[in-house]
Amino acid sequence: FLYKEELRHILSSIDELPPQSRQVFKLSRLDHLSHKEISAQLSISPKTIETHISKAIKYLRKSLSIFL
């Protein structure tokens, strides 16, 4: 039960990210694409990819702190 609750909260938190950050985060963490691959696919710089992932992780850590 606890695992399902945690998973639901994680997925919900990911869905709360801004659209571009959510897309980049999912491509990176769920689809296992490299920054270079994401950059080519979305036509944005690798540095922008890093920024989106960094902000997403920071937000998720804060959002999921109740489980840590």
DSSP file (Angstrom, degrees, kcal/mol; ACC not computed):
  #  RESIDUE AA STRUCTURE BP1 BP2  ACC     N-H-->O    O-->H-N    N-H-->O    O-->H-N    TCO  KAPPA ALPHA  PHI   PSI    X-CA   Y-CA   Z-CA
    1    1 A F     >        0   0    0      0, 0.0     4,-2.1     0, 0.0     5,-0.2   0.000 360.0 360.0 360.0 -46.2    0.0    0.0    0.0
    2    2 A L  H  >  +     0   0    0      1,-0.2     4,-2.5     2,-0.2     5,-0.2   0.889 360.0  53.9 -62.4 -40.1    2.7    2.5    1.0
    3    3 A Y  H  > S+     0   0    0      1,-0.2     4,-2.6     2,-0.2    -1,-0.2   0.920 108.8  48.4 -59.9 -45.2    4.6    1.8   -2.3
    4    4 A K  H  > S+     0   0    0      1,-0.2     4,-2.4     2,-0.2    -1,-0.2   0.890 111.4  50.3 -63.8 -39.6    1.5    2.6   -4.4
    5    5 A E  H  X S+     0   0    0     -4,-2.1     4,-2.1     2,-0.2    -1,-0.2   0.918 111.9  47.3 -64.9 -43.8    0.9    5.8   -2.4
    6    6 A E  H  X S+     0   0    0     -4,-2.5     4,-2.5     2,-0.2    -2,-0.2   0.925 112.7  49.2 -63.2 -45.0    4.5    6.9   -2.9
    7    7 A L  H  X S+     0   0    0     -4,-2.6     4,-2.6     1,-0.2     5,-0.2   0.905 110.2  50.9 -62.1 -42.5    4.4    6.1   -6.6
    8    8 A R  H  X S+     0   0    0     -4,-2.4     4,-2.2     1,-0.2    -1,-0.2   0.909 111.7  47.8 -61.4 -42.0    1.1    8.0   -7.1
    9    9 A H  H  X S+     0   0    0     -4,-2.1     4,-2.4     2,-0.2    -2,-0.2   0.894 111.2  50.6 -67.4 -39.7    2.6   11.0   -5.3
   10   10 A I  H  X S+     0   0    0     -4,-2.5     4,-2.3     2,-0.2    -2,-0.2   0.948 112.9  45.3 -61.8 -49.4    5.8   10.9   -7.4
   11   11 A L  H  X S+     0   0    0     -4,-2.6     4,-2.0     1,-0.2    -2,-0.2   0.878 112.8  51.3 -64.1 -38.0    3.8   10.7  -10.7
   12   12 A S  H  X S+     0   0    0     -4,-2.2     4,-0.9    -5,-0.2    -1,-0.2   0.902 109.7  50.0 -64.6 -41.5    1.5   13.5   -9.5
   13   13 A S  H >< S+     0   0    0     -4,-2.4     3,-0.5     1,-0.2     4,-0.4   0.890 109.0  51.6 -65.6 -39.9    4.5   15.7   -8.7
   14   14 A I  H >< S+     0   0    0     -4,-2.3     3,-1.4     1,-0.2    -1,-0.2   0.910 106.9  54.1 -62.0 -41.6    6.0   15.1  -12.1
   15   15 A D  H 3< S+     0   0    0     -4,-2.0    -1,-0.2     1,-0.3    -2,-0.2   0.707 100.9  61.2 -66.7 -19.3    2.8   16.1  -13.7
   16   16 A E  T << S+     0   0    0     -4,-0.9    -1,-0.3    -3,-0.5    -2,-0.2   0.571  82.4 104.4 -83.2  -9.9    2.9   19.4  -11.7
   17   17 A L  S <  S-     0   0    0     -3,-1.4    39,-0.0    -4,-0.4    -3,-0.0  -0.304  90.0 -87.6 -66.0 155.0    6.1   20.4  -13.4
   18   18 A P     >  -     0   0    0      0, 0.0     4,-3.0     0, 0.0     5,-0.3  -0.331  47.4-106.1 -58.5 149.8    6.0   23.1  -16.1
   19   19 A P  H  > S+     0   0    0      0, 0.0     4,-2.4     0, 0.0     5,-0.2   0.858 117.0  44.8 -51.1 -47.2    5.4   21.5  -19.5
   20   20 A Q  H  > S+     0   0    0      2,-0.2     4,-2.4     1,-0.2     5,-0.2   0.921 116.3  46.2 -66.9 -43.0    8.9   21.9  -20.9
   21   21 A S  H  > S+     0   0    0      2,-0.2     4,-3.0     1,-0.2     5,-0.2   0.902 112.2  51.8 -65.0 -40.8   10.6   20.7  -17.7
   22   22 A R  H  X S+     0   0    0     -4,-3.0     4,-2.6     2,-0.2     5,-0.2   0.929 111.1  47.3 -61.1 -45.6    8.2   17.8  -17.4
   23   23 A Q  H  X S+     0   0    0     -4,-2.4     4,-2.3    -5,-0.3    -2,-0.2   0.933 114.8  45.4 -62.9 -46.6    8.9   16.7  -21.0
   24   24 A V  H  X S+     0   0    0     -4,-2.4     4,-2.3     2,-0.2    -2,-0.2   0.925 113.5  50.1 -63.3 -45.1   12.7   17.0  -20.6
   25   25 A F  H  X>S+     0   0    0     -4,-3.0     4,-3.3     1,-0.2     5,-0.5   0.921 111.8  47.4 -60.7 -45.0   12.6   15.2  -17.2
   26   26 A K  I  X>S+     0   0    0     -4,-2.6     5,-2.0    -5,-0.2     4,-1.7   0.908 111.9  49.7 -64.7 -41.8   10.5   12.3  -18.6
   27   27 A L  I  <5S+     0   0    0     -4,-2.3     6,-2.5    -5,-0.2    -1,-0.2   0.893 118.7  40.2 -63.0 -38.3   12.8   12.0  -21.6
   28   28 A S  I  <5S+     0   0    0     -4,-2.3     4,-0.3     4,-0.2    -2,-0.2   0.962 128.7  24.8 -74.6 -53.7   15.8   11.9  -19.4
   29   29 A R  I  <5S+     0   0    0     -4,-3.3    -3,-0.2    -5,-0.2    -2,-0.2   0.828 132.3  31.1 -88.6 -33.2   14.7    9.8  -16.4
   30   30 A L  I  <<S+     0   0    0     -4,-1.7    -3,-0.2    -5,-0.5    -4,-0.1   0.832 129.6  33.9 -95.4 -36.2   11.9    7.6  -17.8
   31   31 A D  S   <S-     0   0    0     -5,-2.0    -3,-0.2     2,-0.1    -4,-0.2   0.502  98.6-133.9 -96.6  -5.2   13.1    7.2  -21.5
   32   32 A H        +     0   0    0     -6,-0.3     2,-0.3    -4,-0.3    -4,-0.2   0.832  45.4 159.8  58.5  38.5   16.8    7.2  -20.5
   33   33 A L        -     0   0    0     -6,-2.5    -1,-0.2     1,-0.1    -2,-0.1  -0.641  39.1-117.6 -88.0 149.9   17.8    9.6  -23.3
   34   34 A S     >  -     0   0    0     -2,-0.3     4,-2.5     1,-0.1     5,-0.2  -0.327  27.2-107.0 -77.8 166.7   21.1   11.6  -23.0
   35   35 A H  H  > S+     0   0    0      1,-0.2     4,-2.6     2,-0.2     5,-0.2   0.891 122.6  52.9 -60.8 -38.4   21.2   15.4  -22.8
   36   36 A K  H  > S+     0   0    0      2,-0.2     4,-2.2     1,-0.2    -1,-0.2   0.907 109.5  47.6 -64.4 -42.5   22.5   15.4  -26.4
   37   37 A E  H  > S+     0   0    0      2,-0.2     4,-2.3     1,-0.2    -2,-0.2   0.909 113.8  46.9 -65.9 -42.3   19.6   13.2  -27.6
   38   38 A I  H  X S+     0   0    0     -4,-2.5     4,-2.7     2,-0.2     5,-0.3   0.917 110.4  53.9 -64.7 -42.6   17.0   15.3  -25.9
   39   39 A S  H  X>S+     0   0    0     -4,-2.6     5,-1.3    -5,-0.2     4,-1.2   0.912 111.5  44.4 -58.1 -45.2   18.6   18.5  -27.2
   40   40 A A  H  <5S+     0   0    0     -4,-2.2    -1,-0.2     1,-0.2    -2,-0.2   0.901 114.5  49.4 -67.2 -41.1   18.4   17.2  -30.8
   41   41 A Q  H  <5S+     0   0    0     -4,-2.3    -2,-0.2     1,-0.2    -1,-0.2   0.882 122.3  31.4 -66.9 -39.4   14.9   15.9  -30.4
   42   42 A L  H  <5S-     0   0    0     -4,-2.7    -1,-0.2     2,-0.2    -2,-0.2   0.471 102.3-125.5-100.3  -3.3   13.5   19.2  -28.9
   43   43 A S  T  <5 +     0   0    0     -4,-1.2     2,-0.3    -5,-0.3    -3,-0.2   0.907  69.2 121.2  57.1  45.4   15.9   21.6  -30.7
   44   44 A I      < -     0   0    0     -5,-1.3    -1,-0.2    -6,-0.2    -2,-0.2  -0.944  68.8 -90.2-132.0 157.8   17.1   23.2  -27.5
   45   45 A S     >  -     0   0    0     -2,-0.3     4,-1.8     1,-0.1     3,-0.3  -0.238  28.0-120.6 -69.3 152.5   20.6   23.5  -26.2
   46   46 A P  H  > S+     0   0    0      0, 0.0     4,-2.2     0, 0.0     5,-0.1   0.835 115.2  58.1 -58.7 -32.3   22.2   20.9  -23.9
   47   47 A K  H  > S+     0   0    0      2,-0.2     4,-2.1     1,-0.2     5,-0.1   0.884 104.4  50.6 -65.8 -38.1   22.7   23.6  -21.3
   48   48 A T  H  > S+     0   0    0     -3,-0.3     4,-2.5     2,-0.2    -1,-0.2   0.871 107.6  54.1 -65.9 -36.6   18.9   24.3  -21.3
   49   49 A I  H  X S+     0   0    0     -4,-1.8     4,-2.5     2,-0.2     5,-0.2   0.941 108.2  49.3 -60.8 -47.5   18.3   20.6  -20.8
   50   50 A E  H  X S+     0   0    0     -4,-2.2     4,-2.6     1,-0.2    -2,-0.2   0.904 110.5  50.8 -58.5 -42.5   20.6   20.6  -17.7
   51   51 A T  H  X S+     0   0    0     -4,-2.1     4,-2.6     2,-0.2     5,-0.2   0.926 110.6  48.0 -62.8 -46.0   18.7   23.6  -16.4
   52   52 A H  H  X S+     0   0    0     -4,-2.5     4,-2.4     1,-0.2    -2,-0.2   0.920 114.1  46.3 -61.4 -44.6   15.3   22.0  -16.8
   53   53 A I  H  X S+     0   0    0     -4,-2.5     4,-2.7     2,-0.2     5,-0.2   0.911 112.1  51.4 -65.9 -41.9   16.4   18.8  -15.2
   54   54 A S  H  X S+     0   0    0     -4,-2.6     4,-2.2    -5,-0.2    -2,-0.2   0.936 112.6  44.8 -60.1 -47.7   18.0   20.7  -12.3
   55   55 A K  H  X S+     0   0    0     -4,-2.6     4,-2.4     2,-0.2    -1,-0.2   0.890 113.0  51.7 -64.7 -39.2   14.9   22.7  -11.6
   56   56 A A  H  X S+     0   0    0     -4,-2.4     4,-2.8    -5,-0.2    -2,-0.2   0.929 110.8  47.2 -63.9 -45.4   12.7   19.6  -11.9
   57   57 A I  H  X S+     0   0    0     -4,-2.7     4,-2.6     2,-0.2     5,-0.2   0.905 111.5  51.3 -63.5 -41.5   14.9   17.6   -9.4
   58   58 A K  H  X S+     0   0    0     -4,-2.2     4,-1.8    -5,-0.2    -1,-0.2   0.926 112.8  45.8 -61.1 -44.7   14.9   20.5   -7.0
   59   59 A Y  H  X S+     0   0    0     -4,-2.4     4,-2.8     1,-0.2    -2,-0.2   0.920 113.2  49.4 -64.3 -44.3   11.1   20.8   -7.2
   60   60 A L  H  X S+     0   0    0     -4,-2.8     4,-2.6     2,-0.2    -2,-0.2   0.885 108.0  53.6 -65.7 -39.0   10.6   17.0   -6.8
   61   61 A R  H  < S+     0   0    0     -4,-2.6     4,-0.4     2,-0.2    -1,-0.2   0.927 113.3  43.5 -59.0 -44.4   12.9   16.8   -3.8
   62   62 A K  H >< S+     0   0    0     -4,-1.8     3,-0.9    -5,-0.2     4,-0.2   0.929 116.2  47.1 -66.8 -45.0   10.9   19.5   -2.1
   63   63 A S  H 3< S+     0   0    0     -4,-2.8     3,-0.4     1,-0.2    -2,-0.2   0.830 118.2  41.0 -65.9 -33.5    7.6   18.0   -3.1
   64   64 A L  T >< S+     0   0    0     -4,-2.6     3,-2.1    -5,-0.2     4,-0.5   0.308  79.6 108.6 -99.7   8.1    8.6   14.5   -2.0
   65   65 A S  G X   +     0   0    0     -3,-0.9     3,-0.9    -4,-0.4    -1,-0.2   0.752  68.0  68.8 -59.7 -24.3   10.4   15.5    1.2
   66   66 A I  G 3  S+     0   0    0     -3,-0.4    -1,-0.3     1,-0.2    -2,-0.1   0.739 100.4  49.1 -66.7 -20.5    7.5   14.0    3.2
   67   67 A F  G <         0   0    0     -3,-2.1    -1,-0.2     1,-0.2    -2,-0.2   0.550 360.0 360.0 -93.7  -8.8    8.6   10.5    2.0
   68   68 A L    <         0   0    0     -3,-0.9    -1,-0.2    -4,-0.5    -2,-0.2   0.467 360.0 360.0 -89.6 360.0   12.3   11.0    2.9
